[in-house]
Amino acid sequence: MSELNPILAGSAESTEAYQQAIAQTSAAVVQWLQQPEMYQGKSVTELRERIQLDFNPQGLGNQVAIERAIEFFLKDSLSVHHPQCVAHLHCPSLVISQAAEVLINATNQSMDSWDQSPSATIIEMKLIEWLRAQVGYQAGDAGVFTSGGTQSNLMGLMLARDAFFARQGHSIQQDGLVGDLRKIKVLCSEHAHFSVQKNMALMGLGYQSVTLVKTDEFARMDINDLREKVAQAQANGEQILAIVATAGTTDAGAIDPLREIAALAAQHQIWVHVDAAWGGALLMSEKYRDYLDGIELVDSITLDFHKQYFQTISCGAFLLKEARHYELMRYQAAYLNSEFDEAAGVPNLVSKSLQTTRRFDALKLWMGLEALGQKQYAAIIDHGVTLAQQVAQYVTEQPSLELVMKPQLASVLFRFRPEQLAGSDDAAIALLNQKIGDALLDSGRANVGVTEHNGVTCLKMTLLNPTVTLEDIKLLLALVEKTAQPLIG
Ligand SMILES: Cc1ncc(COP(=O)(O)O)c(C=O)c1O
């Protein structure tokens, strides 16, 4: 490629450079995929020293830039496809998702307006229609793809807030927040995702606006406590702008009782948003779809496809039950979504999104659904949920392991607690488990999560990977024990 033209376009020199760059990178990816280690085990200090940016004024050229990315990024990346990489809700990705990324990146469509993404706009709208049907919403296209759960939760909370004020004849959009803001509350369970707090702070209402509802022994929202918290709020003269239910809490995978929550909220005219970032995968499930019973009743929903739908980051969606609520965030920019366009029925998705420029991430889900089909998709999702049940059973049979929570989705919370430490206090056991997690990652052999559940520090395996078997996890648990031995005492 000539030095003056580094742009992807149709000229012979550009397409040749493109093919070379893609061939060089994909060959490196194939090599990386085959390396046996989960991680090379470098520490923060080692990586800081090793990685040096080289912004040579003359430019290094594509080939060298790619070689350096392989050397300094790829080799020390975490192998998310490795069977012992189970710390987070962080999935290995579908092959078809990689192909979709090639198309998304090469075409560089932007989803804000029709004239920047014509076919992509229609595909995204059709997928939203399809997702709504899966949920059980009425036919329509109210919803949009997002960068993930945090943004989808923000959209739900923001529209709940704006609908709440609109009922009192006030437009947040025009006039901003008014009144005694400390009286405005959102209720969610004590295991809801922290993005509820962060989003409420972002919306000007602060962490103080979030009231935590107690949970039952399976980390699900306790409906009696919810009823009490609603009554208490009313007695205190507080106003509840939303209840956020979770379908799949981050650690325990707990699914709140959606139908009961929706019924209670309906009595009090309270918006319900369901954070189904994780549990939304069960929409595809053959065995476990009924866990989401009642989801069709709520006002808005978060879905995430870069969790148990195995799409590359990022890929999420927000669904809105009633399209009329989109009016609450209406903004018309002459250059993107003019009244003229709207009158002519031109869909400009910026009207439905918090983002302006936006990736065509919907393509990944569309291609995934077409390539795998419902049955295979359901099978790879159900695999993790069933595996977690088997692993939990195995954990209960090991004398030095303790199951902390019965699994509900695809995670297993447990801790190492050998008989020789039976007399030790909880703080010592907690420290030991923390050290086990750290030592595993330092060795590069495994990434097991360390978290806290109801005050108990424990280890977590999030078993999303459909290629992982019970035998793999038995090996991993043996490694946990082996790693723990030198740390005892
Ligand atoms: C239940 C839940 N909601 C929301 C999120 C945030 O999603 P994202 O990381 O896609 O913003 C997470 C992340 O793990 C989650 O577990």
The ligand as an ORCA input file, in Angstrom:
! r2SCAN-3c Opt
* xyz 0 1
  C     -26.633     -9.181     36.183
  C     -25.758     -8.244     35.409
  N     -26.264     -7.099     34.952
  C     -25.521     -6.217     34.263
  C     -24.193     -6.464     34.017
  C     -23.382     -5.462     33.274
  O     -23.271     -5.860     31.955
  P     -22.140     -5.259     30.991
  O     -20.852     -5.695     31.572
  O     -22.458     -5.858     29.684
  O     -22.304     -3.780     31.015
  C     -23.607     -7.648     34.474
  C     -22.195     -7.936     34.225
  O     -21.682     -8.965     34.559
  C     -24.413     -8.558     35.189
  O     -23.903     -9.696     35.686
*
